């Protein structure tokens, strides 16, 4: 996978500093075909638990 300039980040609602982040484009689109199986599992989990475990996703510049 080539490094992305952006990431979509799901911040935990209950654990400060805990988040899941995934490479994306500037609009927040994640290329699911580029994710590893574990990343895919985490990404789908984060999306499914927005509002329950995670905040809505935020697109930001990735730290390399």
mmCIF file of the C-alpha atoms, coordinates in Angstrom:
data_MODEL
# 
_entry.id   MODEL 
# 
loop_
_atom_site.group_PDB 
_atom_site.id 
_atom_site.type_symbol 
_atom_site.label_atom_id 
_atom_site.label_alt_id 
_atom_site.label_comp_id 
_atom_site.label_asym_id 
_atom_site.label_entity_id 
_atom_site.label_seq_id 
_atom_site.pdbx_PDB_ins_code 
_atom_site.Cartn_x 
_atom_site.Cartn_y 
_atom_site.Cartn_z 
_atom_site.occupancy 
_atom_site.B_iso_or_equiv 
_atom_site.pdbx_formal_charge 
_atom_site.auth_seq_id 
_atom_site.auth_comp_id 
_atom_site.auth_asym_id 
_atom_site.auth_atom_id 
_atom_site.pdbx_PDB_model_num 
ATOM 1  C CA . UNK A 1 1  ? 0.000   0.000  0.000  1.00 0.00 ? 1  UNK A CA 1 
ATOM 2  C CA . UNK A 1 2  ? 1.333   3.445  -0.835 1.00 0.00 ? 2  UNK A CA 1 
ATOM 3  C CA . UNK A 1 3  ? 1.318   6.006  1.965  1.00 0.00 ? 3  UNK A CA 1 
ATOM 4  C CA . UNK A 1 4  ? -1.690  8.294  1.912  1.00 0.00 ? 4  UNK A CA 1 
ATOM 5  C CA . UNK A 1 5  ? -1.569  11.972 2.760  1.00 0.00 ? 5  UNK A CA 1 
ATOM 6  C CA . UNK A 1 6  ? -4.862  11.603 4.619  1.00 0.00 ? 6  UNK A CA 1 
ATOM 7  C CA . UNK A 1 7  ? -6.443  9.316  7.156  1.00 0.00 ? 7  UNK A CA 1 
ATOM 8  C CA . UNK A 1 8  ? -9.961  8.856  8.421  1.00 0.00 ? 8  UNK A CA 1 
ATOM 9  C CA . UNK A 1 9  ? -9.918  8.686  12.208 1.00 0.00 ? 9  UNK A CA 1 
ATOM 10 C CA . UNK A 1 10 ? -12.542 7.267  14.558 1.00 0.00 ? 10 UNK A CA 1 
ATOM 11 C CA . UNK A 1 11 ? -11.909 8.633  18.076 1.00 0.00 ? 11 UNK A CA 1 
ATOM 12 C CA . UNK A 1 12 ? -13.124 6.551  21.030 1.00 0.00 ? 12 UNK A CA 1 
ATOM 13 C CA . UNK A 1 13 ? -16.030 8.022  22.975 1.00 0.00 ? 13 UNK A CA 1 
ATOM 14 C CA . UNK A 1 14 ? -14.806 6.551  26.255 1.00 0.00 ? 14 UNK A CA 1 
ATOM 15 C CA . UNK A 1 15 ? -11.018 6.218  26.137 1.00 0.00 ? 15 UNK A CA 1 
ATOM 16 C CA . UNK A 1 16 ? -9.175  9.503  25.508 1.00 0.00 ? 16 UNK A CA 1 
ATOM 17 C CA . UNK A 1 17 ? -6.320  9.023  23.082 1.00 0.00 ? 17 UNK A CA 1 
ATOM 18 C CA . UNK A 1 18 ? -7.704  5.761  21.695 1.00 0.00 ? 18 UNK A CA 1 
ATOM 19 C CA . UNK A 1 19 ? -8.698  5.816  18.052 1.00 0.00 ? 19 UNK A CA 1 
ATOM 20 C CA . UNK A 1 20 ? -8.763  3.746  14.902 1.00 0.00 ? 20 UNK A CA 1 
ATOM 21 C CA . UNK A 1 21 ? -7.406  5.351  11.739 1.00 0.00 ? 21 UNK A CA 1 
ATOM 22 C CA . UNK A 1 22 ? -7.227  4.231  8.129  1.00 0.00 ? 22 UNK A CA 1 
ATOM 23 C CA . UNK A 1 23 ? -5.615  5.637  4.970  1.00 0.00 ? 23 UNK A CA 1 
ATOM 24 C CA . UNK A 1 24 ? -8.017  7.556  2.741  1.00 0.00 ? 24 UNK A CA 1 
ATOM 25 C CA . UNK A 1 25 ? -8.199  10.284 0.111  1.00 0.00 ? 25 UNK A CA 1 
ATOM 26 C CA . UNK A 1 26 ? -8.932  13.951 0.827  1.00 0.00 ? 26 UNK A CA 1 
ATOM 27 C CA . UNK A 1 27 ? -12.687 13.259 0.784  1.00 0.00 ? 27 UNK A CA 1 
ATOM 28 C CA . UNK A 1 28 ? -12.414 10.423 3.308  1.00 0.00 ? 28 UNK A CA 1 
ATOM 29 C CA . UNK A 1 29 ? -12.878 7.539  0.871  1.00 0.00 ? 29 UNK A CA 1 
ATOM 30 C CA . UNK A 1 30 ? -11.106 4.403  2.085  1.00 0.00 ? 30 UNK A CA 1 
ATOM 31 C CA . UNK A 1 31 ? -9.896  1.929  -0.567 1.00 0.00 ? 31 UNK A CA 1 
ATOM 32 C CA . UNK A 1 32 ? -11.219 -1.262 0.997  1.00 0.00 ? 32 UNK A CA 1 
ATOM 33 C CA . UNK A 1 33 ? -9.218  -3.421 -1.427 1.00 0.00 ? 33 UNK A CA 1 
ATOM 34 C CA . UNK A 1 34 ? -6.004  -2.013 0.062  1.00 0.00 ? 34 UNK A CA 1 
ATOM 35 C CA . UNK A 1 35 ? -6.820  -2.879 3.683  1.00 0.00 ? 35 UNK A CA 1 
ATOM 36 C CA . UNK A 1 36 ? -5.452  -5.979 5.353  1.00 0.00 ? 36 UNK A CA 1 
ATOM 37 C CA . UNK A 1 37 ? -8.057  -8.399 6.739  1.00 0.00 ? 37 UNK A CA 1 
ATOM 38 C CA . UNK A 1 38 ? -7.489  -7.039 10.281 1.00 0.00 ? 38 UNK A CA 1 
ATOM 39 C CA . UNK A 1 39 ? -7.739  -3.424 9.089  1.00 0.00 ? 39 UNK A CA 1 
ATOM 40 C CA . UNK A 1 40 ? -10.966 -4.284 7.251  1.00 0.00 ? 40 UNK A CA 1 
ATOM 41 C CA . UNK A 1 41 ? -12.393 -5.864 10.406 1.00 0.00 ? 41 UNK A CA 1 
ATOM 42 C CA . UNK A 1 42 ? -11.458 -2.805 12.489 1.00 0.00 ? 42 UNK A CA 1 
ATOM 43 C CA . UNK A 1 43 ? -12.754 -0.357 9.872  1.00 0.00 ? 43 UNK A CA 1 
ATOM 44 C CA . UNK A 1 44 ? -16.133 -2.074 9.612  1.00 0.00 ? 44 UNK A CA 1 
ATOM 45 C CA . UNK A 1 45 ? -16.343 -2.310 13.412 1.00 0.00 ? 45 UNK A CA 1 
ATOM 46 C CA . UNK A 1 46 ? -15.595 1.404  13.842 1.00 0.00 ? 46 UNK A CA 1 
ATOM 47 C CA . UNK A 1 47 ? -18.193 2.367  11.226 1.00 0.00 ? 47 UNK A CA 1 
ATOM 48 C CA . UNK A 1 48 ? -20.814 0.110  12.799 1.00 0.00 ? 48 UNK A CA 1 
ATOM 49 C CA . UNK A 1 49 ? -20.260 1.495  16.297 1.00 0.00 ? 49 UNK A CA 1 
ATOM 50 C CA . UNK A 1 50 ? -20.230 5.245  15.562 1.00 0.00 ? 50 UNK A CA 1 
ATOM 51 C CA . UNK A 1 51 ? -22.251 6.905  18.297 1.00 0.00 ? 51 UNK A CA 1 
ATOM 52 C CA . UNK A 1 52 ? -21.946 3.884  20.566 1.00 0.00 ? 52 UNK A CA 1 
ATOM 53 C CA . UNK A 1 53 ? -18.161 3.354  20.877 1.00 0.00 ? 53 UNK A CA 1 
ATOM 54 C CA . UNK A 1 54 ? -16.623 5.850  18.445 1.00 0.00 ? 54 UNK A CA 1 
ATOM 55 C CA . UNK A 1 55 ? -17.172 9.441  17.367 1.00 0.00 ? 55 UNK A CA 1 
ATOM 56 C CA . UNK A 1 56 ? -18.110 10.130 13.747 1.00 0.00 ? 56 UNK A CA 1 
ATOM 57 C CA . UNK A 1 57 ? -15.029 9.871  11.541 1.00 0.00 ? 57 UNK A CA 1 
ATOM 58 C CA . UNK A 1 58 ? -12.806 12.860 10.872 1.00 0.00 ? 58 UNK A CA 1 
ATOM 59 C CA . UNK A 1 59 ? -10.516 13.234 7.858  1.00 0.00 ? 59 UNK A CA 1 
ATOM 60 C CA . UNK A 1 60 ? -7.094  14.644 8.701  1.00 0.00 ? 60 UNK A CA 1 
ATOM 61 C CA . UNK A 1 61 ? -3.568  14.795 7.342  1.00 0.00 ? 61 UNK A CA 1 
ATOM 62 C CA . UNK A 1 62 ? -1.757  11.565 8.095  1.00 0.00 ? 62 UNK A CA 1 
ATOM 63 C CA . UNK A 1 63 ? 1.347   11.645 10.248 1.00 0.00 ? 63 UNK A CA 1 
ATOM 64 C CA . UNK A 1 64 ? 4.116   9.711  8.525  1.00 0.00 ? 64 UNK A CA 1 
# 
